[in-house]
Amino acid sequence: MGIAGEENNEAGYVLQHVLQAFLPLFDRDPSVRASAVDAICKSVSKSCDRRKKKPIYNHHYLHHITDWQNYDLDLDVYQCLPLILMHSLTCPFAEVRERFGELLDILKEKDIKVPRTLINGPSRFFNTKEIVPTPSDEDQTQMLFIDAFLQNNRLDHVTQVMGYHPQYLECFLRTQHFMLRGDGPLPYDYRHYIAMIAAGRHQCSYLINLQKQEFLLQGGDPRWLRGLDHIPQKLRDLYEINKILAHRPWLINRSHIQKLTKGKDSWSLSEVVHAIIILVHFHSLSSFVFGCGINAEIDEESGHTFRPPSLSNEPVGIGSVGVGGGESGGGGGGSDSEVPSSPSPTASDLEGGVEILMQKMKSLSERTAAETTLEEMAKRFERVECQTVEISSGGELVLVPKAEISCFIQDSGFTYQDFAKRGEVSDIPTFRVQDYSWDDHGFSLVNRLYNDVGTLLDEKFKTAYSLTYYTMGIRKHVDTTMFRRAIWNYIHCMFGIRHDDYDYGEVNQLLERDLKTYVKTVCCYPERTSKKSYHSVMRDFRHSEKVHVNLMMLEARMQAELLYALRAIMQHMT
């Protein structure tokens, strides 16, 4: 191992030590939390006074500590302070926020450099004042924020943005917690590493960084964080289906499953299903992160600075620190600072206004029940499918992965390709839901191989699809079923999935071109989503409604990937 490798390993052990020291903070017992805060504050204050050099830690010994009140931690100050800053601002427990805020003030008085945030709220796409506040005035949302904090060791930005929709957030947290922390065949460190390589397919450094921390907290080997060349062969074997499911799921077949389940480092079918569910979850969650402009977390390197404010008194990087690891928007698709927050409406914007959309839905609902032939229904699907090819979302350009995440990515040039361009139709026919569906086939197969997860996924799919407040912009008492169905089925169409009983003519009626482009970008090339594209569609919608559309994109995409994977597993089993 070279010097650089040894330094990386030591840094990994130090971070592991710091993260484990914060673990008691995420206990439901207030007395345990209070003791943890006391121990952290005591250690940080002493370390600042002593200004000791960083020690090399035994990364396992913290598991055996039981008396946190009397234990004298020796923590790396500059690893701790960003975490303390984050919890002083976002922790749902007031006593934790106050104690950590007081600690930072005391350190400032001692002329210790303390960090300040570089971000302005959970999303760079909308104002902090429009986000559900922390703590929330809504009892249900506040309880969910507390659950998320205790489960995820932080109140992360994704949870805060999803807080618009507590009914969905509850399903999301329960499902994610089960696949990462609940009963299942895969070791916990494997689960978080699989999440990292899934997020890597879309260069989503936001999720990679969060999962790195969770990987270390689960006792993961810091050497694995040096990249794919340093992990067990069994995990490396999973990368092929990771790549295929992320971009062209219709290519997966029984041979991929057979390859995983045979040989020296073979996977059991239960392990394969568990791994696939984590993969598709984090592929789709990457879409949500970019689609909603999720900012870097405060404790991430790009989320804070130890530098003093600039002469203009404007925090450096506010509103421009994206989740792709740079300062040029979420996926490197252009600087947000160049995009006005409220651009003037264009003719295209007016075309997609709420009033026009409501008129179209009313017109479609009043159609006579004239029988449309199966042939005509098929032609309408093919028309929409072919039109998606004409919609450019910038996917022709391949983004070069940033250095800090490139070690988790192989074959970065393998990206989404329009299903209509797949080659011979006879080789890869359209996936017909009537032949293999989630309700009739996928649900039972998942539950058989990975107990209970099918029920959790089913609830999450149905909640995202059926969620409604009967509003659209400022209009109330609106039946949004037709619009929601068009979004969901259009996403499935992009992945070659056809619902035989759906009239795809509704897609062209209800989804204007700019919206189709946004949906295609978020689902297929999420790293290229820009603030401009977010603001150019659904102009009259509230931010909460746009977030709901992004939730549907997350779930529809996840279900599409899952259908292809489960069908391949079924074919392998028969």
Secondary structure, DSSP 8 states (H G I E B T S, - for coil): --HHHHHHHHHHHHHHHHHHHHGGGG-S-HHHHHHHHHHHHHHHHHHHHHT-------TTGGGG---TTT------HHHHHHHHHHHHHH-S-HHHHHHHHHHHHHHHHTT----EE---SSBSSS-GGGS--SS-SSHHHHHHHHHHHHHHTS--HHHHHHTT-HHHHHHHHHHHHHHHHSS-SS-HHHHHHHHHHHHHTTT-HHHHHHHHHHHHHTT--GGGGG-GGGS-HHHHTTHHHHHHHHH-GGG--HHHHHHHTSSTT---HHHHHHHHHHHHHHHHHHHHHHHTTB---TTSGGGEESS---TT---TTTTT--TTSSSSSTTSSS-GGGS-SS----HHHHHT-HHHHHHHHHHHHTS------HHHHHHHHHHHHHHHHH---STTS-----HHHHTT-S-TT-----GGGSS-TTTS--EETTTS-IIIIIHHHHHHHSTTHHHHHHHHHHHHHH---SEETTEES---HHHHHHHHHHHHHHTTEE-TTS-THHHHHHS-HHHHHHHHHHHH-GGG--HHHHHHSSTTS-HHHHHHHHHHHHHHHHHHHHHHHHHHHHHHH-
